[in-house]
Amino acid sequence: MKISDDIHNYYEKLVSQHFTDLKLEDNYSADFIDDLVCVVLNQLPTRYIRHEVDMAFYLPASERFEMENNVKVAVSKSLEFMKDHN
């Protein structure tokens, strides 16, 4: 059985958006960013979805806020870790 390419972890999108907001790609190499993504995502729970519209309509605002906050904390911790161990 092959898992559909449409299925993905919603946190990946949130992490990508936060990286863009912070302009991390302007300040770090592609290798550093790839490693950082792994460190960040390993700190977060998984939230698999098939369609983005599912999250838009069925995710309460409070849960969305919590997920975004979890991403911010994970990115901050991961950046500190990566800088200390680079």
N, C-alpha and C positions, 0 to 999 in steps of 0.2 A: 504494500500500500504506500502511495506517495501522498504526503500532506500537501494540500493545496498551497500554491504560492500566494493566495489571497489572505492566508492566515498569518498574523504577525502579532508581536508583543506591542501593545499600545504605548508602553513606556519608551520604546525606541523613538517614537515620534516626539514625545515630550522631551526626551533628552536632546534630540536633534534640534528642536525649537529653542531650547535653552542655550545650547552651544552657539546657535546663530545669534541669539540675543546678546550673549556675552562676547561675540566676535572672537571666539577662541581660535578659529582657523587663521585669523590674522596674526596671532601671536605664537603659535606652536606649529611644529612640523606635522605632517600627515601621520607619521609613525606614532608620535606622541598622542595625537588625537585618537587614533585607533586604539591604542592601549588605554587611554582615558575612558573611552566609551565602554570598554570591557569592564574596567574597574567600577565605573558608575553603575552599569546594568547589573553587575553581580551583587550590588547592595540593595537593589530594588526587587520587589515581588514581580511576578509575571502577571500580565493581564492580556490574555490573548483575545483578539477580535478578528472578525472576518471583514466587516464593513465599517468604515469610519462613521457612517450615519448612525450605526448602533450606539456608538459612544455619545454622539451629539444629542440624541433623543432620550436615551435611557440612563445616562449618568447624571446623578444629582449634582448640583453646583458645589455643594459642600465636599463631595467626594473628589470632584475634579480639582478643587482648590487643594485638598490634601495631597493628591497625586503630584500636582505641580510643586508643592512645598517639599515633598519627599525627594523630587528630582533636584531641586535647588540645594538641599542639604547634602545629598549624595555627590553632586558635582563639586561642591565646596570641599568636602572631606577628601574626595578623590584627587582633586588638584593639589591639595596639601601633601597627600601621600605620594603622588607622582613627582612633585618637586623635590621632596625629601629623598626619594629613591631613584632619581634619574642620574 
